[in-house]
Amino acid sequence: MLELVNVIKKFNISGNKEDERTALDHVSLQVKPGEFVTIIGGNGSGKSTTLNIVSGSLIPDSGKVLLNGFDITKMSEYERAGYFGRVFQDPMVGTAANMSVYENLEIAYARGRTHKPWKWGFSSSHKKFFIDELKRFDLGLEDRLNQKVGVMSGGQRQALTLLMATIRQRPSERVIKRDYVRFCETDKLKAKEEVEQGFLLAKKERKNALTALKTESLNKEERKERITKINREYDSKISKFDLTKQILLLDEHTAALDPKTARKVLELTNKTVRENHMTTLMVTHNMKDALTYGDRLIMFHLGHIILDVSGKEKDKLSVEDLLKMFEDADKKAEQ
């Protein structure tokens, strides 16, 4: 679960009250695992500031940011990179223009690993995975792996950025163990013993299976297939200890695209979020999109959450309803 607790963020704090602006005013928010939340609000209402607080690019003046109950308020943006993927409004942000599609994907796939940043290398298994993922976008990007990203269209680049924000290589054993204890909601000592025993048992079972395989009469392809199956079973046993599924942050990520391309990227976004059960926060100025996509709708106004609806209550709302709420909030603020 992602949680903001009584968060305050002010800008232009220089002693002159006239210059001071409160972006978030005692904001508290809980987002459940797998929940798709759309966020709307006028300019300066606190939408993007909220995403910046969550991602770590801004630190709140007071209040807390919790991930599965663990306080990440002072954790740096770099340290949070393995837990959050982000797509910005500008298609030029989030990718390296002078590098190929393949190179960009390799770097994104390595996000959050404990290796030295530039110790990544090309992998045939990675390449096949990237091709399969790009095919889902139906934009022909799988045939352009070696093309420089800088020559791609805005829509193609934003689709690539979306994939880069959502792909994630399984963390190392050390990181999974650390985060299992860090983010557990039970006794820390018990969690540590549980994850250690879980890894030991999984490793033992894989070792026994591989040893038994040596005594079987199999051809090369059959042996390869069995080894793959054994490793997948091991991965399945380990994955239950990986508590830190990525959270997707979308900051008006279709605003700079033409309507047709924006619609395509939104459809890709919805498909990616649903298939991967990703916890998602999507900031948008398009109220129709805010109503069409997501499970829950939040409206910000002058640093406050003035609307938080989901389910049937959200389904009943219209664009006209939202406009009326904006107008009423502005009138109330002027009084």
Phi and psi restraints in degrees (value plus and minus 20) as a CYANA .aco file:
   2 LEU   PHI    -120.8   -80.8
   2 LEU   PSI     114.5   154.5
   3 GLU   PHI    -163.5  -123.5
   3 GLU   PSI     112.7   152.7
   4 LEU   PHI    -126.3   -86.3
   4 LEU   PSI     110.5   150.5
   5 VAL   PHI    -140.7  -100.7
   5 VAL   PSI      88.0   128.0
   6 ASN   PHI      31.3    71.3
   6 ASN   PSI      28.6    68.6
   7 VAL   PHI    -101.2   -61.2
   7 VAL   PSI     112.9   152.9
   8 ILE   PHI    -142.7  -102.7
   8 ILE   PSI     113.1   153.1
   9 LYS   PHI    -160.6  -120.6
   9 LYS   PSI     102.9   142.9
  10 LYS   PHI    -140.5  -100.5
  10 LYS   PSI     131.7   171.7
  11 PHE   PHI    -142.2  -102.2
  11 PHE   PSI     140.0   180.0
  12 ASN   PHI      38.3    78.3
  12 ASN   PSI      24.0    64.0
  13 ILE   PHI    -103.4   -63.4
  13 ILE   PSI      74.4   114.4
  14 SER   PHI    -148.3  -108.3
  14 SER   PSI     -12.9    27.1
  15 GLY   PHI      79.3   119.3
  15 GLY   PSI     -39.5     0.5
  16 ASN   PHI    -115.4   -75.4
  16 ASN   PSI      88.5   128.5
  17 LYS   PHI     -81.8   -41.8
  17 LYS   PSI     -47.0    -7.0
  18 GLU   PHI     -88.1   -48.1
  18 GLU   PSI     -50.1   -10.1
  19 ASP   PHI    -105.9   -65.9
  19 ASP   PSI     -40.2    -0.2
  20 GLU   PHI     -89.2   -49.2
  20 GLU   PSI     118.2   158.2
  21 ARG   PHI    -151.7  -111.7
  21 ARG   PSI     108.7   148.7
  22 THR   PHI    -113.8   -73.8
  22 THR   PSI      90.5   130.5
  23 ALA   PHI    -102.5   -62.5
  23 ALA   PSI     -59.0   -19.0
  24 LEU   PHI    -152.6  -112.6
  24 LEU   PSI     107.4   147.4
  25 ASP   PHI    -140.6  -100.6
  25 ASP   PSI      72.7   112.7
  26 HIS   PHI      35.8    75.8
  26 HIS   PSI      32.5    72.5
  27 VAL   PHI    -106.7   -66.7
  27 VAL   PSI     108.3   148.3
  28 SER   PHI    -143.4  -103.4
  28 SER   PSI     116.3   156.3
  29 LEU   PHI    -174.8  -134.8
  29 LEU   PSI     115.6   155.6
  30 GLN   PHI    -139.4   -99.4
  30 GLN   PSI     111.8   151.8
  31 VAL   PHI    -142.2  -102.2
  31 VAL   PSI      99.5   139.5
  32 LYS   PHI     -96.4   -56.4
  32 LYS   PSI     134.8   174.8
  33 PRO   PHI     -76.5   -36.5
  33 PRO   PSI     110.9   150.9
  34 GLY   PHI      62.9   102.9
  34 GLY   PSI     -19.8    20.2
  35 GLU   PHI    -100.9   -60.9
  35 GLU   PSI     117.5   157.5
  36 PHE   PHI    -128.4   -88.4
  36 PHE   PSI      87.2   127.2
  37 VAL   PHI    -129.8   -89.8
  37 VAL   PSI     107.0   147.0
  38 THR   PHI    -119.5   -79.5
  38 THR   PSI     121.6   161.6
  39 ILE   PHI    -145.1  -105.1
  39 ILE   PSI     106.6   146.6
  40 ILE   PHI    -144.5  -104.5
  40 ILE   PSI     145.3   185.3
  41 GLY   PHI     140.1   180.1
  41 GLY   PSI     140.3   180.3
  42 GLY   PHI     -92.1   -52.1
  42 GLY   PSI     155.9   195.9
  43 ASN   PHI     -82.0   -42.0
  43 ASN   PSI     113.2   153.2
  44 GLY   PHI      57.0    97.0
  44 GLY   PSI      -6.0    34.0
  45 SER   PHI    -101.7   -61.7
  45 SER   PSI     -39.0     1.0
  46 GLY   PHI      99.1   139.1
  46 GLY   PSI     -16.8    23.2
  47 LYS   PHI     -83.2   -43.2
  47 LYS   PSI     -80.7   -40.7
  48 SER   PHI     -87.9   -47.9
  48 SER   PSI     -52.3   -12.3
  49 THR   PHI     -80.6   -40.6
  49 THR   PSI     -57.6   -17.6
  50 THR   PHI     -81.1   -41.1
  50 THR   PSI     -66.6   -26.6
  51 LEU   PHI     -83.0   -43.0
  51 LEU   PSI     -58.9   -18.9
  52 ASN   PHI     -86.1   -46.1
  52 ASN   PSI     -56.2   -16.2
  53 ILE   PHI     -86.5   -46.5
  53 ILE   PSI     -63.3   -23.3
  54 VAL   PHI     -85.7   -45.7
  54 VAL   PSI     -63.3   -23.3
  55 SER   PHI     -95.4   -55.4
  55 SER   PSI     -40.0     0.0
  56 GLY   PHI      77.8   117.8
  56 GLY   PSI     -19.0    21.0
  57 SER   PHI     -95.2   -55.2
  57 SER   PSI     -35.4     4.6
  58 LEU   PHI    -150.9  -110.9
  58 LEU   PSI     125.2   165.2
  59 ILE   PHI    -128.1   -88.1
  59 ILE   PSI     110.6   150.6
  60 PRO   PHI     -85.7   -45.7
  60 PRO   PSI     131.7   171.7
  61 ASP   PHI     -89.3   -49.3
  61 ASP   PSI     -53.9   -13.9
  62 SER   PHI    -176.7  -136.7
  62 SER   PSI     146.9   186.9
  63 GLY   PHI      76.8   116.8
  63 GLY   PSI     159.7   199.7
  64 LYS   PHI    -154.0  -114.0
  64 LYS   PSI     134.3   174.3
  65 VAL   PHI    -139.0   -99.0
  65 VAL   PSI     102.1   142.1
  66 LEU   PHI    -137.5   -97.5
  66 LEU   PSI     118.4   158.4
  67 LEU   PHI    -141.3  -101.3
  67 LEU   PSI      93.7   133.7
  68 ASN   PHI      32.2    72.2
  68 ASN   PSI      16.8    56.8
  69 GLY   PHI      66.1   106.1
  69 GLY   PSI     -27.7    12.3
  70 PHE   PHI    -113.1   -73.1
  70 PHE   PSI     113.4   153.4
  71 ASP   PHI     -96.4   -56.4
  71 ASP   PSI      91.8   131.8
  72 ILE   PHI    -130.1   -90.1
  72 ILE   PSI      -5.0    35.0
  73 THR   PHI     -73.4   -33.4
  73 THR   PSI     -62.7   -22.7
  74 LYS   PHI    -119.9   -79.9
  74 LYS   PSI     -14.4    25.6
  75 MET   PHI     -91.3   -51.3
  75 MET   PSI     114.5   154.5
  76 SER   PHI     -88.3   -48.3
  76 SER   PSI     141.2   181.2
  77 GLU   PHI     -80.2   -40.2
  77 GLU   PSI     -58.2   -18.2
  78 TYR   PHI     -83.1   -43.1
  78 TYR   PSI     -62.4   -22.4
  79 GLU   PHI     -87.5   -47.5
  79 GLU   PSI     -47.8    -7.8
  80 ARG   PHI    -104.4   -64.4
  80 ARG   PSI     -28.1    11.9
  81 ALA   PHI     -77.0   -37.0
  81 ALA   PSI     -51.5   -11.5
  82 GLY   PHI     -94.7   -54.7
  82 GLY   PSI     -32.5     7.5
  83 TYR   PHI    -127.0   -87.0
  83 TYR   PSI     -36.7     3.3
  84 PHE   PHI    -151.5  -111.5
  84 PHE   PSI     120.1   160.1
  85 GLY   PHI    -137.2   -97.2
  85 GLY   PSI     121.6   161.6
  86 ARG   PHI    -155.7  -115.7
  86 ARG   PSI     119.9   159.9
  87 VAL   PHI    -143.9  -103.9
  87 VAL   PSI     106.2   146.2
  88 PHE   PHI    -115.0   -75.0
  88 PHE   PSI     153.4   193.4
  89 GLN   PHI     -85.5   -45.5
  89 GLN   PSI     -62.2   -22.2
  90 ASP   PHI    -100.4   -60.4
  90 ASP   PSI      98.3   138.3
  91 PRO   PHI     -80.0   -40.0
  91 PRO   PSI     -38.5     1.5
  92 MET   PHI    -100.1   -60.1
  92 MET   PSI     -33.1     6.9
  93 VAL   PHI    -113.9   -73.9
  93 VAL   PSI     119.1   159.1
  94 GLY   PHI      83.6   123.6
  94 GLY   PSI     -29.5    10.5
  95 THR   PHI    -151.5  -111.5
  95 THR   PSI     139.9   179.9
  96 ALA   PHI    -118.3   -78.3
  96 ALA   PSI      88.5   128.5
  97 ALA   PHI     -80.6   -40.6
  97 ALA   PSI     -54.0   -14.0
  98 ASN   PHI    -108.7   -68.7
  98 ASN   PSI     -15.8    24.2
  99 MET   PHI    -130.7   -90.7
  99 MET   PSI     140.1   180.1
 100 SER   PHI     -96.8   -56.8
 100 SER   PSI     148.2   188.2
 101 VAL   PHI     -77.3   -37.3
 101 VAL   PSI     -64.8   -24.8
 102 TYR   PHI     -80.8   -40.8
 102 TYR   PSI     -65.7   -25.7
 103 GLU   PHI     -85.4   -45.4
 103 GLU   PSI     -60.5   -20.5
 104 ASN   PHI     -81.1   -41.1
 104 ASN   PSI     -63.1   -23.1
 105 LEU   PHI     -87.1   -47.1
 105 LEU   PSI     -58.0   -18.0
 106 GLU   PHI     -81.6   -41.6
 106 GLU   PSI     -63.3   -23.3
 107 ILE   PHI     -85.2   -45.2
 107 ILE   PSI     -64.1   -24.1
 108 ALA   PHI     -83.5   -43.5
 108 ALA   PSI     -59.3   -19.3
 109 TYR   PHI     -85.7   -45.7
 109 TYR   PSI     -46.8    -6.8
 110 ALA   PHI    -107.1   -67.1
 110 ALA   PSI     -22.0    18.0
 111 ARG   PHI     -77.6   -37.6
 111 ARG   PSI     111.6   151.6
 112 GLY   PHI      69.7   109.7
 112 GLY   PSI     -27.3    12.7
 113 ARG   PHI     -94.2   -54.2
 113 ARG   PSI     139.2   179.2
 114 THR   PHI    -110.5   -70.5
 114 THR   PSI     -21.3    18.7
 115 HIS   PHI     -87.6   -47.6
 115 HIS   PSI     142.5   182.5
 116 LYS   PHI     -83.0   -43.0
 116 LYS   PSI     120.4   160.4
 117 PRO   PHI     -69.9   -29.9
 117 PRO   PSI     -58.1   -18.1
 118 TRP   PHI    -122.7   -82.7
 118 TRP   PSI      -1.7    38.3
 119 LYS   PHI    -111.1   -71.1
 119 LYS   PSI      -3.2    36.8
 120 TRP   PHI    -102.9   -62.9
 120 TRP   PSI     137.1   177.1
 121 GLY   PHI    -163.8  -123.8
 121 GLY   PSI     149.6   189.6
 122 PHE   PHI     -96.4   -56.4
 122 PHE   PSI     122.9   162.9
 123 SER   PHI    -154.7  -114.7
 123 SER   PSI     114.4   154.4
 124 SER   PHI     -84.8   -44.8
 124 SER   PSI     -54.5   -14.5
 125 SER   PHI     -88.3   -48.3
 125 SER   PSI     -57.9   -17.9
 126 HIS   PHI     -83.7   -43.7
 126 HIS   PSI     -63.3   -23.3
 127 LYS   PHI     -79.4   -39.4
 127 LYS   PSI     -64.4   -24.4
 128 LYS   PHI     -83.2   -43.2
 128 LYS   PSI     -61.1   -21.1
 129 PHE   PHI     -82.6   -42.6
 129 PHE   PSI     -65.1   -25.1
 130 PHE   PHI     -82.4   -42.4
 130 PHE   PSI     -62.5   -22.5
 131 ILE   PHI     -81.9   -41.9
 131 ILE   PSI     -64.8   -24.8
 132 ASP   PHI     -82.1   -42.1
 132 ASP   PSI     -60.9   -20.9
 133 GLU   PHI     -88.4   -48.4
 133 GLU   PSI     -60.9   -20.9
 134 LEU   PHI     -88.1   -48.1
 134 LEU   PSI     -51.7   -11.7
 135 LYS   PHI     -80.9   -40.9
 135 LYS   PSI     -53.2   -13.2
 136 ARG   PHI     -82.8   -42.8
 136 ARG   PSI     -45.2    -5.2
 137 PHE   PHI     -99.6   -59.6
 137 PHE   PSI     -38.3     1.7
 138 ASP   PHI      35.3    75.3
 138 ASP   PSI      23.0    63.0
 139 LEU   PHI    -141.0  -101.0
 139 LEU   PSI     -14.0    26.0
 140 GLY   PHI      55.6    95.6
 140 GLY   PSI      -8.7    31.3
 141 LEU   PHI     -89.1   -49.1
 141 LEU   PSI     -43.5    -3.5
 142 GLU   PHI     -85.9   -45.9
 142 GLU   PSI     -39.2     0.8
 143 ASP   PHI    -115.3   -75.3
 143 ASP   PSI     -14.6    25.4
 144 ARG   PHI    -145.6  -105.6
 144 ARG   PSI      11.0    51.0
 145 LEU   PHI     -78.7   -38.7
 145 LEU   PSI     -53.3   -13.3
 146 ASN   PHI    -114.5   -74.5
 146 ASN   PSI     -16.1    23.9
 147 GLN   PHI    -102.1   -62.1
 147 GLN   PSI     122.8   162.8
 148 LYS   PHI     -86.5   -46.5
 148 LYS   PSI     116.4   156.4
 149 VAL   PHI     -84.9   -44.9
 149 VAL   PSI     -49.8    -9.8
 150 GLY   PHI     -82.1   -42.1
 150 GLY   PSI     -39.6     0.4
 151 VAL   PHI    -117.3   -77.3
 151 VAL   PSI     -17.8    22.2
 152 MET   PHI    -102.8   -62.8
 152 MET   PSI     139.3   179.3
 153 SER   PHI     -91.9   -51.9
 153 SER   PSI     145.0   185.0
 154 GLY   PHI     -79.9   -39.9
 154 GLY   PSI     -61.1   -21.1
 155 GLY   PHI     -86.2   -46.2
 155 GLY   PSI     -62.6   -22.6
 156 GLN   PHI     -83.8   -43.8
 156 GLN   PSI     -61.1   -21.1
 157 ARG   PHI     -88.2   -48.2
 157 ARG   PSI     -58.1   -18.1
 158 GLN   PHI     -90.0   -50.0
 158 GLN   PSI     -55.6   -15.6
 159 ALA   PHI     -84.1   -44.1
 159 ALA   PSI     -61.9   -21.9
 160 LEU   PHI     -82.9   -42.9
 160 LEU   PSI     -63.3   -23.3
 161 THR   PHI     -81.3   -41.3
 161 THR   PSI     -58.1   -18.1
 162 LEU   PHI     -81.5   -41.5
 162 LEU   PSI     -64.3   -24.3
 163 LEU   PHI     -84.8   -44.8
 163 LEU   PSI     -62.3   -22.3
 164 MET   PHI     -81.9   -41.9
 164 MET   PSI     -52.6   -12.6
 165 ALA   PHI     -97.1   -57.1
 165 ALA   PSI     -37.6     2.4
 166 THR   PHI    -132.4   -92.4
 166 THR   PSI     -37.5     2.5
 167 ILE   PHI    -100.4   -60.4
 167 ILE   PSI     127.2   167.2
 168 ARG   PHI    -175.9  -135.9
 168 ARG   PSI     101.8   141.8
 169 GLN   PHI     -97.3   -57.3
 169 GLN   PSI     122.3   162.3
 170 ARG   PHI     -77.4   -37.4
 170 ARG   PSI     112.7   152.7
 171 PRO   PHI     -81.6   -41.6
 171 PRO   PSI     145.9   185.9
 172 SER   PHI     -86.7   -46.7
 172 SER   PSI     145.0   185.0
 173 GLU   PHI     -77.9   -37.9
 173 GLU   PSI     -61.9   -21.9
 174 ARG   PHI     -82.2   -42.2
 174 ARG   PSI     -63.2   -23.2
 175 VAL   PHI     -88.2   -48.2
 175 VAL   PSI     -61.4   -21.4
 176 ILE   PHI     -81.6   -41.6
 176 ILE   PSI     -64.0   -24.0
 177 LYS   PHI     -84.4   -44.4
 177 LYS   PSI     -64.6   -24.6
 178 ARG   PHI     -80.6   -40.6
 178 ARG   PSI     -67.0   -27.0
 179 ASP   PHI     -94.3   -54.3
 179 ASP   PSI     -47.5    -7.5
 180 TYR   PHI     -83.5   -43.5
 180 TYR   PSI     -59.8   -19.8
 181 VAL   PHI     -96.4   -56.4
 181 VAL   PSI     -63.5   -23.5
 182 ARG   PHI     -80.4   -40.4
 182 ARG   PSI     -64.3   -24.3
 183 PHE   PHI    -121.0   -81.0
 183 PHE   PSI     -13.6    26.4
 184 CYS   PHI     -90.5   -50.5
 184 CYS   PSI     133.8   173.8
 185 GLU   PHI    -125.8   -85.8
 185 GLU   PSI      -6.3    33.7
 186 THR   PHI    -138.2   -98.2
 186 THR   PSI    -183.9  -143.9
 187 ASP   PHI     -83.6   -43.6
 187 ASP   PSI     108.2   148.2
 188 LYS   PHI     -82.8   -42.8
 188 LYS   PSI     -62.7   -22.7
 189 LEU   PHI     -85.0   -45.0
 189 LEU   PSI     -62.0   -22.0
 190 LYS   PHI     -83.7   -43.7
 190 LYS   PSI     -60.4   -20.4
 191 ALA   PHI     -84.3   -44.3
 191 ALA   PSI     -59.6   -19.6
 192 LYS   PHI     -83.4   -43.4
 192 LYS   PSI     -64.9   -24.9
 193 GLU   PHI     -83.9   -43.9
 193 GLU   PSI     -60.0   -20.0
 194 GLU   PHI     -84.1   -44.1
 194 GLU   PSI     -66.3   -26.3
 195 VAL   PHI     -90.7   -50.7
 195 VAL   PSI     -56.2   -16.2
 196 GLU   PHI     -84.1   -44.1
 196 GLU   PSI     -65.9   -25.9
 197 GLN   PHI     -86.5   -46.5
 197 GLN   PSI     -56.5   -16.5
 198 GLY   PHI     -82.0   -42.0
 198 GLY   PSI     -63.7   -23.7
 199 PHE   PHI     -87.5   -47.5
 199 PHE   PSI     -62.9   -22.9
 200 LEU   PHI     -80.4   -40.4
 200 LEU   PSI     -64.7   -24.7
 201 LEU   PHI     -85.2   -45.2
 201 LEU   PSI     -63.7   -23.7
 202 ALA   PHI     -83.3   -43.3
 202 ALA   PSI     -61.8   -21.8
 203 LYS   PHI     -85.7   -45.7
 203 LYS   PSI     -61.2   -21.2
 204 LYS   PHI     -83.3   -43.3
 204 LYS   PSI     -64.5   -24.5
 205 GLU   PHI     -86.1   -46.1
 205 GLU   PSI     -57.7   -17.7
 206 ARG   PHI     -87.5   -47.5
 206 ARG   PSI     -61.4   -21.4
 207 LYS   PHI     -83.1   -43.1
 207 LYS   PSI     -64.3   -24.3
 208 ASN   PHI     -83.1   -43.1
 208 ASN   PSI     -59.7   -19.7
 209 ALA   PHI     -86.7   -46.7
 209 ALA   PSI     -60.7   -20.7
 210 LEU   PHI     -89.6   -49.6
 210 LEU   PSI     -55.5   -15.5
 211 THR   PHI     -86.5   -46.5
 211 THR   PSI     -63.3   -23.3
 212 ALA   PHI     -84.8   -44.8
 212 ALA   PSI     -50.6   -10.6
 213 LEU   PHI     -84.3   -44.3
 213 LEU   PSI     -50.9   -10.9
 214 LYS   PHI     -84.3   -44.3
 214 LYS   PSI     -43.9    -3.9
 215 THR   PHI    -109.2   -69.2
 215 THR   PSI     -25.5    14.5
 216 GLU   PHI    -112.7   -72.7
 216 GLU   PSI     125.5   165.5
 217 SER   PHI    -109.7   -69.7
 217 SER   PSI      77.9   117.9
 218 LEU   PHI    -150.5  -110.5
 218 LEU   PSI     129.1   169.1
 219 ASN   PHI     -99.4   -59.4
 219 ASN   PSI     157.2   197.2
 220 LYS   PHI     -79.5   -39.5
 220 LYS   PSI     -64.7   -24.7
 221 GLU   PHI     -88.6   -48.6
 221 GLU   PSI     -60.8   -20.8
 222 GLU   PHI     -84.0   -44.0
 222 GLU   PSI     -62.1   -22.1
 223 ARG   PHI     -83.6   -43.6
 223 ARG   PSI     -63.5   -23.5
 224 LYS   PHI     -81.4   -41.4
 224 LYS   PSI     -60.5   -20.5
 225 GLU   PHI     -85.9   -45.9
 225 GLU   PSI     -60.7   -20.7
 226 ARG   PHI     -87.6   -47.6
 226 ARG   PSI     -60.0   -20.0
 227 ILE   PHI     -82.8   -42.8
 227 ILE   PSI     -61.9   -21.9
 228 THR   PHI     -80.3   -40.3
 228 THR   PSI     -62.5   -22.5
 229 LYS   PHI     -83.8   -43.8
 229 LYS   PSI     -62.9   -22.9
 230 ILE   PHI     -81.8   -41.8
 230 ILE   PSI     -63.8   -23.8
 231 ASN   PHI     -87.1   -47.1
 231 ASN   PSI     -55.7   -15.7
 232 ARG   PHI     -86.4   -46.4
 232 ARG   PSI     -58.3   -18.3
 233 GLU   PHI     -84.6   -44.6
 233 GLU   PSI     -58.6   -18.6
 234 TYR   PHI     -83.5   -43.5
 234 TYR   PSI     -66.4   -26.4
 235 ASP   PHI     -79.4   -39.4
 235 ASP   PSI     -59.9   -19.9
 236 SER   PHI     -83.4   -43.4
 236 SER   PSI     -59.9   -19.9
 237 LYS   PHI     -89.6   -49.6
 237 LYS   PSI     -54.1   -14.1
 238 ILE   PHI     -97.5   -57.5
 238 ILE   PSI     -54.5   -14.5
 239 SER   PHI     -80.1   -40.1
 239 SER   PSI     -47.6    -7.6
 240 LYS   PHI     -87.5   -47.5
 240 LYS   PSI     -36.7     3.3
 241 PHE   PHI    -111.9   -71.9
 241 PHE   PSI     -26.3    13.7
 242 ASP   PHI    -107.1   -67.1
 242 ASP   PSI      75.0   115.0
 243 LEU   PHI    -105.2   -65.2
 243 LEU   PSI     -31.9     8.1
 244 THR   PHI    -121.2   -81.2
 244 THR   PSI      44.7    84.7
 245 LYS   PHI     -86.0   -46.0
 245 LYS   PSI     122.3   162.3
 246 GLN   PHI     -85.7   -45.7
 246 GLN   PSI     126.5   166.5
 247 ILE   PHI    -127.9   -87.9
 247 ILE   PSI     111.2   151.2
 248 LEU   PHI    -117.4   -77.4
 248 LEU   PSI     108.3   148.3
 249 LEU   PHI    -135.3   -95.3
 249 LEU   PSI      98.6   138.6
 250 LEU   PHI    -137.1   -97.1
 250 LEU   PSI      92.0   132.0
 251 ASP   PHI    -124.9   -84.9
 251 ASP   PSI      65.6   105.6
 252 GLU   PHI      30.9    70.9
 252 GLU   PSI      28.1    68.1
 253 HIS   PHI     -93.4   -53.4
 253 HIS   PSI     -24.1    15.9
 254 THR   PHI    -136.2   -96.2
 254 THR   PSI     -17.7    22.3
 255 ALA   PHI     -83.9   -43.9
 255 ALA   PSI     -50.3   -10.3
 256 ALA   PHI    -112.6   -72.6
 256 ALA   PSI     -14.9    25.1
 257 LEU   PHI    -122.4   -82.4
 257 LEU   PSI     136.2   176.2
 258 ASP   PHI     -89.1   -49.1
 258 ASP   PSI     138.5   178.5
 259 PRO   PHI     -73.3   -33.3
 259 PRO   PSI     -63.3   -23.3
 260 LYS   PHI     -85.4   -45.4
 260 LYS   PSI     -65.2   -25.2
 261 THR   PHI     -88.4   -48.4
 261 THR   PSI     -59.0   -19.0
 262 ALA   PHI     -79.6   -39.6
 262 ALA   PSI     -62.1   -22.1
 263 ARG   PHI     -82.3   -42.3
 263 ARG   PSI     -61.7   -21.7
 264 LYS   PHI     -83.4   -43.4
 264 LYS   PSI     -65.1   -25.1
 265 VAL   PHI     -85.9   -45.9
 265 VAL   PSI     -57.0   -17.0
 266 LEU   PHI     -85.5   -45.5
 266 LEU   PSI     -60.1   -20.1
 267 GLU   PHI     -84.3   -44.3
 267 GLU   PSI     -61.4   -21.4
 268 LEU   PHI     -83.6   -43.6
 268 LEU   PSI     -60.4   -20.4
 269 THR   PHI     -80.2   -40.2
 269 THR   PSI     -70.2   -30.2
 270 ASN   PHI     -81.2   -41.2
 270 ASN   PSI     -61.9   -21.9
 271 LYS   PHI     -83.8   -43.8
 271 LYS   PSI     -64.9   -24.9
 272 THR   PHI     -83.9   -43.9
 272 THR   PSI     -64.4   -24.4
 273 VAL   PHI     -83.9   -43.9
 273 VAL   PSI     -64.9   -24.9
 274 ARG   PHI     -88.9   -48.9
 274 ARG   PSI     -63.7   -23.7
 275 GLU   PHI     -86.4   -46.4
 275 GLU   PSI     -51.6   -11.6
 276 ASN   PHI    -122.0   -82.0
 276 ASN   PSI     -16.5    23.5
 277 HIS   PHI      30.5    70.5
 277 HIS   PSI      26.5    66.5
 278 MET   PHI    -105.8   -65.8
 278 MET   PSI     114.5   154.5
 279 THR   PHI     -88.3   -48.3
 279 THR   PSI     107.1   147.1
 280 THR   PHI    -159.4  -119.4
 280 THR   PSI     116.2   156.2
 281 LEU   PHI    -137.3   -97.3
 281 LEU   PSI      98.4   138.4
 282 MET   PHI    -139.9   -99.9
 282 MET   PSI      91.1   131.1
 283 VAL   PHI    -104.2   -64.2
 283 VAL   PSI     112.9   152.9
 284 THR   PHI    -170.5  -130.5
 284 THR   PSI     130.2   170.2
 285 HIS   PHI    -114.8   -74.8
 285 HIS   PSI     -29.0    11.0
 286 ASN   PHI    -109.1   -69.1
 286 ASN   PSI      85.8   125.8
 287 MET   PHI     -87.9   -47.9
 287 MET   PSI     -50.5   -10.5
 288 LYS   PHI     -84.5   -44.5
 288 LYS   PSI     -63.2   -23.2
 289 ASP   PHI     -84.6   -44.6
 289 ASP   PSI     -56.9   -16.9
 290 ALA   PHI     -83.7   -43.7
 290 ALA   PSI     -52.7   -12.7
 291 LEU   PHI    -102.7   -62.7
 291 LEU   PSI     -52.7   -12.7
 292 THR   PHI     -93.8   -53.8
 292 THR   PSI     -61.2   -21.2
 293 TYR   PHI    -125.5   -85.5
 293 TYR   PSI     136.3   176.3
 294 GLY   PHI      68.2   108.2
 294 GLY   PSI     145.5   185.5
 295 ASP   PHI    -116.9   -76.9
 295 ASP   PSI     -39.0     1.0
 296 ARG   PHI    -166.5  -126.5
 296 ARG   PSI     124.9   164.9
 297 LEU   PHI    -144.9  -104.9
 297 LEU   PSI     110.5   150.5
 298 ILE   PHI    -142.8  -102.8
 298 ILE   PSI     115.2   155.2
 299 MET   PHI    -135.5   -95.5
 299 MET   PSI     108.6   148.6
 300 PHE   PHI    -121.6   -81.6
 300 PHE   PSI     128.6   168.6
 301 HIS   PHI    -172.9  -132.9
 301 HIS   PSI      98.4   138.4
 302 LEU   PHI      31.1    71.1
 302 LEU   PSI      24.4    64.4
 303 GLY   PHI      62.2   102.2
 303 GLY   PSI     -12.8    27.2
 304 HIS   PHI    -141.9  -101.9
 304 HIS   PSI     131.3   171.3
 305 ILE   PHI    -108.0   -68.0
 305 ILE   PSI      95.3   135.3
 306 ILE   PHI    -127.2   -87.2
 306 ILE   PSI     -25.9    14.1
 307 LEU   PHI    -170.4  -130.4
 307 LEU   PSI     114.0   154.0
 308 ASP   PHI    -167.3  -127.3
 308 ASP   PSI      79.5   119.5
 309 VAL   PHI    -150.0  -110.0
 309 VAL   PSI     136.0   176.0
 310 SER   PHI    -172.7  -132.7
 310 SER   PSI     153.7   193.7
 311 GLY   PHI      39.1    79.1
 311 GLY   PSI    -159.0  -119.0
 312 LYS   PHI     -82.8   -42.8
 312 LYS   PSI     -52.6   -12.6
 313 GLU   PHI     -83.6   -43.6
 313 GLU   PSI     -59.4   -19.4
 314 LYS   PHI     -89.9   -49.9
 314 LYS   PSI     -61.9   -21.9
 315 ASP   PHI     -81.5   -41.5
 315 ASP   PSI     -48.0    -8.0
 316 LYS   PHI     -97.6   -57.6
 316 LYS   PSI     -37.9     2.1
 317 LEU   PHI     -94.8   -54.8
 317 LEU   PSI     130.4   170.4
 318 SER   PHI    -142.3  -102.3
 318 SER   PSI     148.3   188.3
 319 VAL   PHI     -79.3   -39.3
 319 VAL   PSI     -59.0   -19.0
 320 GLU   PHI     -82.0   -42.0
 320 GLU   PSI     -58.3   -18.3
 321 ASP   PHI     -81.7   -41.7
 321 ASP   PSI     -64.0   -24.0
 322 LEU   PHI     -86.0   -46.0
 322 LEU   PSI     -61.7   -21.7
 323 LEU   PHI     -80.3   -40.3
 323 LEU   PSI     -61.4   -21.4
 324 LYS   PHI     -83.0   -43.0
 324 LYS   PSI     -58.9   -18.9
 325 MET   PHI     -85.0   -45.0
 325 MET   PSI     -59.8   -19.8
 326 PHE   PHI     -81.9   -41.9
 326 PHE   PSI     -65.8   -25.8
 327 GLU   PHI     -82.4   -42.4
 327 GLU   PSI     -63.7   -23.7
 328 ASP   PHI     -84.5   -44.5
 328 ASP   PSI     -59.6   -19.6
 329 ALA   PHI     -85.6   -45.6
 329 ALA   PSI     -59.6   -19.6
 330 ASP   PHI     -85.6   -45.6
 330 ASP   PSI     -62.9   -22.9
 331 LYS   PHI     -83.3   -43.3
 331 LYS   PSI     -60.7   -20.7
 332 LYS   PHI     -84.7   -44.7
 332 LYS   PSI     -58.2   -18.2
 333 ALA   PHI     -88.2   -48.2
 333 ALA   PSI     -49.5    -9.5
 334 GLU   PHI     -98.0   -58.0
 334 GLU   PSI     -39.8     0.2
